[in-house]
Amino acid sequence: MIKEKTQYLNRFEEIEPASATLPTWDAGMEVLDKIIFWLCEEHILFEMETFEGEILVGYMESYHSGVIKIKHIGANDLKADGWAYIMRDSISEISIETCRLAIIK
């Protein structure tokens, strides 16, 4: 089966090209910590996967003592759905400006 001009496919035509500017890399801080602080400061939509297989989408609000506070976006309705708190060391992957995130924006 081949589909054309579906609502799903039309979403991808509206996606703008990537625009995020990566943070500067100063010595003395781990790369993951720099990315976390940058996401908090710039309020950039991200998707995160943990080593336990949990997938979170949202905005990082704060980072203190290894704990990240996330404004969580619900998977069903793609709207703000409370807060999630996650330990820094449980992060296996962080993504920004993907096609999926562009649709959520």
C-alpha positions in Angstrom: 0.0 0.0 0.0 1.2 3.5 -0.8 -0.4 6.5 0.9 -0.3 10.1 -0.3 -1.4 13.4 1.1 -2.6 12.0 4.4 -2.9 14.1 7.5 0.1 12.3 9.0 2.3 12.9 5.9 1.2 16.6 5.6 2.6 17.3 9.1 6.1 16.6 7.8 5.8 19.2 5.0 5.3 21.9 7.6 8.4 21.1 9.6 11.0 23.9 9.7 14.7 23.1 9.4 16.8 22.7 12.5 17.7 25.9 14.2 19.3 25.2 17.6 22.7 26.5 18.3 24.7 24.0 20.4 26.3 25.2 23.7 30.0 26.1 23.9 32.2 23.4 25.3 34.2 24.7 28.3 36.7 22.4 30.1 35.9 21.1 33.5 32.3 20.0 33.1 31.0 16.8 31.6 29.3 17.0 28.2 26.0 15.6 29.5 25.8 18.2 32.3 26.5 21.0 29.7 23.6 19.7 27.6 21.3 19.5 30.5 22.0 23.0 31.7 21.7 24.3 28.1 18.3 22.7 27.7 17.2 24.2 30.9 18.4 27.7 29.9 17.1 27.7 26.3 13.8 25.9 27.1 14.1 23.6 24.1 11.7 20.7 23.5 13.6 17.4 23.8 13.0 13.6 23.9 14.9 11.5 26.4 15.3 7.8 26.8 16.4 6.2 30.1 18.4 3.0 30.6 15.1 1.5 31.9 13.4 2.1 28.5 11.3 5.0 29.7 10.7 7.7 27.0 10.0 11.3 28.1 9.2 14.3 26.0 9.1 17.8 27.5 11.1 20.8 28.6 13.8 20.7 31.3 13.0 23.2 34.0 15.8 22.7 36.5 18.8 20.6 37.4 20.1 20.3 41.0 22.1 17.6 42.7 21.8 15.1 39.9 17.9 15.5 39.7 16.3 16.9 36.5 12.8 18.5 36.7 10.9 18.1 33.4 7.7 19.8 32.3 6.3 16.6 30.8 4.4 16.4 27.5 1.8 13.6 27.4 2.0 11.0 24.7 -1.7 10.8 24.1 -2.7 14.4 23.6 0.7 16.1 23.2 -0.1 18.7 25.9 1.6 19.6 29.2 1.0 16.7 31.6 2.6 17.7 35.0 6.1 17.2 36.1 8.6 14.4 35.9 11.8 14.1 38.0 14.6 11.9 36.8 18.1 11.2 37.9 20.9 12.4 35.5 22.6 9.0 35.6 19.6 7.2 34.3 19.7 9.0 30.9 20.8 6.9 28.0 19.9 9.3 25.1 18.6 12.9 24.5 17.3 14.1 21.2 16.3 17.6 20.0 14.8 18.9 16.7 13.7 15.5 15.4 10.8 15.2 13.0 8.7 13.8 15.8 9.5 16.8 18.1 8.8 19.2 15.3 5.3 17.8 15.0 4.7 18.1 18.7 5.8 21.8 18.7 
